């Protein structure tokens, strides 16, 4: 961008030097009063100006017109042969002054163009900085999107784990129901066993009463036997049968009581075993239920934390997107302002003539590809 502008300025300076040399040659020719040679030199100047105007037509069009008018006037005055020297000298002075003013104008435009290029470079550096900030924001947004995706995957994993725990909870509920039914069955069996034990205890009490009564009867019979020895011989056969039946009944009742006691102890042992199993199963289920409850609470806390993190990251992502949009709008606004300010600054410094338009068009053609590439 800067090299093209400097080349244009160098070309303009070379053209000005050519103009100056041509004018000096024309002045020397006029001083020597050689009209023919002067016309040839002026024609050379005209050809030089025409060739130069082809290279930079818009920049020197006004100057070419002025010089052409002066040359025509000089040729007209040369035919008059009267005031050739004074008029030509005055004309050469005007041309020299015009050349000096043109040179000063070109130098001023060069300084203005340099200032404009510095301003443009500053704007381009600001644009590059804003572009870097936008790229950094876009990178940050990409990272946040990855984190949000990771959190969503973790949330899905937690949801699957929650579903598994829910299924386990249903299975535990079914197992608890089965255990409750088993406990009810065991309780009913225990009640039946307790009822049987009660019956056996009642039978034992009855046997004890009968045994006490039998002892009492034995004592009474012994007393009666002592008192009625005479009657013993007579009643010995009947008493032996009665005592045999009584002893057999007592033995039978003792066996029944022993069997009932053994059955009661067996039932009591079975009841104790059932109670121990029920208590162990209840403790196991309580431990599993407590563990499951703690795991569910921890899982719910992790899910809540994950949802909060997702919400925060979503809010941060929305804020970053808004900030990126603001930066993009600011970038576009700065780009438009840069173009407008550069054009306004160049026009204010270079003027609104055809030469400034030519320089500005060259600058726009040179900067447009580089600006497009940077974007």
URNOR-V573695 format. One record per helix or strand. SS is the DSSP state (A for helix, B for strand). FROM is the first residue (numbers start at 0). TO is the last residue. If there is no record, write none. Layout:
BEGIN
ss/from/to
SS/FROM/TO
SS/FROM/TO
END
This chain:
BEGIN
ss/from/to
A/1/30
A/34/54
A/56/79
A/83/226
A/228/349
A/353/373
END
